Amino acid sequence: MTQRQNLLNLNQADLSEFFAKLGEKPFRTKQLMKWIYKDHVFDFDQMLNLSKKLRETLSEVACIDFPEVVSKNHALDGVVKWVIDTGGDNNIETVYIPEKDRGTLCISSQVGCALACTFCSTGYQGFNRNLSTAEIMAQVLIANLHLKSSGKRISNVVFMGMGEPMLNEEAVYSACDLLLDDLAFGLSRRKVTISSSGVVPALLRMSERVPVSLAISLHAPTDELRDVLVPINKKYPIKELMKACDVYLNAGKQERHILFEYVMLKDINDSNEHAQQLAKLLKGVSAKVNLIPFNSFPQSDYQVSSARTIEKFQNVLFSQGIRTMTRRTRGEDVDAACGQLAGKIKDKTKRSDARRN
């Protein structure tokens, strides 16, 4: 039996091609996308403006399938974390962060992560596989369905959950198409952000493929330190990364900026010298720095920098004309803060076994 096509895997162009192969007119794409993304109807039999014959055909060759939600956790500060079953003894995590003027959904792109950044809980869990476009979009739809009943909304989507988005390019790009598409979620390009640890070839392709915002997980101003904290730096050192950032900033007609993320680790990367080095690295770059207080997890030996140290670090950047903000820790009581997402991963890299031994 031929496997049915999960329509959540298809962006507008792919869905139009799908209907064309069924001998249907292009307007069917708009009808179906409205049912899914606007009306949240996932049963073909209830899509009454589709012909009976088409509904029967869709039931045979297609589906709109969601992974199961294992648990939903509410933090005291309003953050919501969903644990989602992706099969094969694997779970991913998705987090909603409410603010006064916006609601940000942090989504995952992989089951685990292969990059092994030393300060990140996801990296300690190992890696299993990439998520499909359907599994990425399901996270947004699951959150939407929950928030709809409470009068909250998703205004921003960030690929800052589990995984390295630039190692799952096609699924992430297709998901971005849907997030920006007026027939789906209709978010502006500035409201969708891909965060990458620096997969340089993919960043160069991304510059032309999707016009969304870019965040770079930098975390160190020198190759010597970044090689330890973000091991992919050994393959794509800072000089190459900054060249890719320049390509991104100059691609397209609209003005672009980059958010550089920098986790604050006590006595590791938080000295005055580190701040001066970072200011020198980013001089003249259209960028903002997001200082992130380290969020602890059981396997880590790192500690968070003191509030005073973070303030002094920030002031050095300010004095050099670098726009800087300090991220407020959210959702820590349900392990939903930055760097704490772990899920449940059947590690194919065996990295987690090696650490235990």
N, C-alpha and C positions, 0 to 999 in steps of 0.2 A: 504494500500500500504506500502510495506517495505521501510524504510528509506534508502536512498543511502549512501554508505560509502564514507566519505570525505577522499581521499587518502593522504591528508596532515597530517592526524592523524597517519599514519603508518610509522614506521622506516623500515629499510631494511628487518629485520627478519619478521616483521608483514606483510610487502608487499609480501614477498615470500610465506608466509602462505596463504595470500589472493589469490594469483595466483594459488597456489596448489589446493585450494578448487574449483577454476574454471576449473581445469583440464589442466592448462597451464604449460609449462616448466619453470625452474628457470631463464632462460636468459631474460624472460619478465620483471623481476624486474629491471634489469640493463637498459633495453630499456626505461621503463617508468620513472625511476628516472632521466635519462639523459634528457628526454623531459621536465620534470618539473624543475629540479634544474640547469641544464646547459643551455638548450635552451629557458627556460621560455615559453614553449608552454603548455597551459592548456585546450585545446580543443581536445578531443579524436579523432575527425575526421581529425585533422591535423597530427596525429602521424602515418605517412604512412608506417613505418616498422612494425606496428602491423597489423595483418590480419583484413580484413573487418568484419569478424564475431566477433573477439575479441573487435574491436572498438564499434560495436553495443551492445555487452554484457556490456562493461564498461559504456556506456551511460545509460543503464538500471539500473545497480546495484551500480554505483560509481559516484563520482563527484570530482572536484577540486575547492572548493569554498573559496572565500576570503571575509572577512568583508569589509564593505565600508569605504573609507577614508573620514572623515568629513571635515578635513582641513589639510593644510600643511603650516607650518610657518618657515620662514627663519630668523635666528638671524643675527645681524650685523657681528658676528665673524665666520660665516660659519656653525654654528650649524643648523640642520634641525629637526623640531618636527612634527610628524604626530599624529593627533587625529583620532582614529579609532573606528567606531561604532560596538559594540559587541551585539547589540540587547537589548530589554527590557529597553530602556531608559538609557543605559550605554555606556560610552566611555572609552577607555584606551589611553595611550600616549606612543609613541616610539620616541627615540631621537638618531640622528646621530651626532657624534662629530669628526670633521676632525682634524688631526694633520699632521705635515710634513711627518712623516714616517709611519703613520697608520691612519685607520679610524675605530672608535669604535661605535658599535651600542648598545644602552642601551634599553633592551626589558622588557616588563611587563609579569608577570606570573599569576596575579590575577586581577579581577575587584575590585579595592580598596585594602584594607589590614585590617586584623583583629587584628593586633598587637598593634596599637595605640601608637606608639612611639611619644613622645610629641613634638618633633622638626620637624616632617615630615608632609607635607601637605597631602600626600596620606592617612596617618593614621587619619587625621581629617575628611576625606570624608566618612569613614566607609568601609564596605565590602559588596560585593554582591555575587560573586562566583569565582571559579577557572576557568582559561582559559584552553581550550583543547590544545592538541599538535598542531592541525591545526591552531588555533588562535595564538599560539606562533610562529609557522613557517611562518604564513602569514605576520607577522611583518617584518621578515627578507626578505622575497620575495618582499614585497611592497617597502622596502628601496632599495633593489637590483635593482629593475626595475627603480626606480627614479635615482639612482646614476650611472647606466650604461650609461645613455645618457649624463652625465656630466664628464665621465672619472674618476669618483671616485670609491673607492672600500671599502668593509667591510673586515678589517683584524682581528678585535677582536669583540666578542659578549659578553656582560655582562648582567647577570640577576640582574640588579640594578634599574629597572623601578618600576612600581607599583606592590605591593604585596610581600609576603614572599615565595620565591621559594620552601622552604622545607616544606611548608604546601600544596604543589601541586606536590608531588614527581613524580608520574608516568608520568604525562604529561611533566614535566621538564626533566626527565631522557630520555624520548623518543626523545624530542627535541634536547637534547645534543647528542644523538646517530646520529641524522641527521646532526648536525653542524660539527661533527667529521668525518662523513662518506665521503670517497673520491668520492662516487657516488652522493653525495649531495653538501655540502659546503666545505668539505675537510680542515677544520681548524685544527690547532694543538691543543693539549690538553691545552697548556699554553695560548692559545688565546681565550679560552672560560672560563668564570668565573661565578660561582654561589656565590651570596652574601646572607648571612643569618644573622638574628638577634640572632640566637642561639637556634634552635629547636634541642636539643641534640640527641634524638633518631634517627631523620632523618639524622643528620650529620654523625652518626655512620654507617647508611646504605649507605649513599652517598659515604663514604670512599672506599667501595668495588664495588659500582655499576657503577659510572662514574669517569673516571680519569681526571677530569677537575680541573681548579684552584679554590681556595676557598678564599672568602673574608668574614670577620666577622665584622658585625656592632657592635662595642664594645661601644665606646662613653663615657665610664666611667671606672675608674680603681677599684672601690669598689662596693660591692653589694648595700650598702645604697644609693648611687647616681644612680647606674644603674637601681635599682628598679623603680625610678622615670622617668628616661629618656627612658628606654627600658623595659616596664612592664613585658615582658616574662621572665625577669631575676628572677622574684619572683618564677617561676616554675622551671627554669633551671639556678641556680646561677653560678657565674663566675667560681667557682672551678670545677663544672661539665662541663661547657663549655670548659675550658682549657684541661680537660681530653679528651674530644671529639676531640679537635684540635690535641692533641698528637696522637690519633688513626689515624686521617687523615694523619698526617705527616709521619707516619711509615707504612702506607698501600701501597702496590705495590712495585715495584722494582725501579722505577725512583724517583729521589730526588724531594721533594715537599716543597713548601713554603706557608705561609699564609699572606694575606694582612689584617691588622686590620684597619678598618675605624673608625675615631674619629672626630666627628663634633665639631668645636670650638665654644663654647657658652660663651659669656661674663659673667664673675663672677660666672659661674656655674661649669665648669669642666676644666678651663684653667689656674689654679694657678701653681706655682712652685711645690707645694706639690702634686698636681694631676700628674704632669709630673714625679716626683720621684716615685710615686706609680705605674704608668704605666710602667716605666722602670723596676721596681722590678718584676711586674707581668709577663713581657715578657722576662725576663733574661733567656738566654739559648734556647729560642724558635726560630726556623727558620722562621723569620717573618720580615715584613716591615710594618711600620705605615704610613697611609695616613691621614694627617691632612686636614680636610675639613672645610673651612670657611662657617659658617652658612648662608644659603640663606633664606631670610625672605619671609613670606607669610602672608596674611591678618589676619588669626586667631591666629597668634603666638605672644607671649609677649617676646620671646627671642631676643637677639641681638648678632651680630657677634663679636668675639674677635678682638681686634685691630691687625694690622699687626705686631706691635712690640711685643705684647703678644704672638702671634703665633710663631714668630721667637725665643723668649726666651724659649718657651715650646719645640720647635724643638731642640734647642741647648742642653737642658737638656737630651733629648733622645739620641742625637748624643754623648754626653759625656759619656753615659752609654753603648755605642756600639750598639744602636738600629737604624737600617736603617730607615730613615724617609724622607718623602716628603710632600710638601704642594700642595694640588690640586688647580689648577687655575680654578676660576669660569668661566663657559662657558654657553652661551645660556640664560642668566638671563633676557634679554629683551623680550623673548618670553615665560618666565616661564618654561624653559627647564633645569634649573640648578638642581644640586643634592638636593633632598628634596622638590622640587617645583611641581613635577608631581601630578596632581590631577584628570584629566579626568572629567567624569561626571558619578556619581555612585548613583544608587538607593539602598540606604543603608539598608541592612537587619538586621543589628545589632542595629539600632535605636540610635547608639552612637552620630551621628551628630545631631539628634533631641534633645537629652539630653543636648548637649552643648549649643544649641540655647536657651533652657529653663533655 
